[in-house]
Amino acid sequence: MRVFFEILTVLVIGLGLGGVLSLYSIQNIHGFGALQIGQWTAWPQAGSQNADPYTKAKVAAAGEVPLGASEGIVFHAKTDKTGKRLLLECNYHVSGRTPPARLWTISIHNDDGTTVGKNLSLYSKLLSQTLVRQQDGRFTITVSPEASPGNWLRTRGNGVYQLILRLYDSPLTSTRGIVDPEMPEISLLGCPS
């Protein structure tokens, strides 16, 4: 009887530890097919049959339907340019350019992919077609809880979040891609004291 309980204990510990490590790797490891440009990470093969097991598990755990390679690509950013996590209570600038795309959107999400805050949909995402840009095509988006002139994404509350940038009909998804794509930079402006 003692041997049975020892085996059962080893199985429970092994399954529990395996489950925790699997969840950690799905949430924190980029997988084999990750494309990382600055603070932004995407999984171009997420919507294809050629996706690696980690990418498939990440998509399944998130409960999302990934864009197919011919539709577009989705980038996630959880940190600013210094590597610190994005915080809802802080102010940031997202500035620069995106790779060419017919249309793109940028939005604020919790780590699990849900939209941050309730009834914020009007201020929690922007479309490329409605952005105020400089003459050279560059843009600056202020991400903060306080209203800001120009391009503004509203945050609310405390804690960490991520920005999701969806590029639709972009050369990044083709086999030839872009040699050196440019992505917007995320800079911390400040946090309330």
Secondary structure, DSSP 8 states (H G I E B T S, - for coil): -HHHHHHHHHHHHHHHHHHHHHHHHHHH---TT-EEETTEEE-TTTTSTT--HHHHHHHHHHT-----TTTEEEEEE-B-TTS-B-BTTSEEEEEE-----SEEEEEEE-TTS-BSSSS-TTTSEEEGGG--B-TTS-EEEEEESS--SSEEEE--SSSB-EEEEEEES-GGGSSS--SS----EEEEEE---
